[in-house]
Amino acid sequence: MSNRAVNAEVFLRTGETAEKLIRRFSKKVRKERIIEEYRDRMYYEKPSDKKRKKKKLRKLKNER
């Protein structure tokens, strides 16, 4: 997680429908992990718990 401000903006292309515009916006937000970061920041997590969580994720990735 970083402490950067994120402005995800999408502009309407010529001949594009509103549904497609919304789909592109959703995809961009998902790619930049805006929603996940918001959910992570909703509650305080102790630094030691963050470390423990990262260590566990690394271990799981290495086992694959």
N, C-alpha and C positions, 0 to 999 in steps of 0.2 A: 504494500500500500504506500502510496506517495501522498504528499501534502500539496498536490497541484490542483488548480481549478480546471475543470473540464467543461467545455461548452461544445456539445455535440449539435451541430446544425446541418441540415440537409435542405437543399433548395429544389424547388419543383422544376423538373426538366420539361421541355416542350413535348406535348403529347402524352405526358405521364398522368396516370390516375392518382387520386388521393390515397387509395389503398396501397399502391406500389410505393408511394412516398413514405407512408407510415412503415411499411415493411423494411425499406432501406434504413430508416431512422432506427428502428428496433435492432436491426442487425449491427449498426454502428455502435449503439449503446452497449450491446452484448459484447462486441469485440473489445471495446475499451474498458469493460468490466465496471461500469459506473454503478449499476444496481448492486452488484456483489460488494463493492467497496462501501456503499451506503449502508448495507445491512451489517457489514463487519463493524462499522463505526457506531452503530446504534447503541451498543453496550460496551463498557470499558472491559478490556481484557488485560490482565497483568502481563508484564513483559516476560516473566518466567513461563506463563501459560502459552504465550505466543511461540516462544522458543521450543517448548515441548511439542506443540502442534506441528511446527515446521519440521522438527526432527522426525516425528512419526510419519509425516508425509514423505520425507526423503527416503525413509526406510521402506515404505510401501512401494515407492517408485523403483527403488533399486532391486526389489524382489521380483519385479516383472520381467 
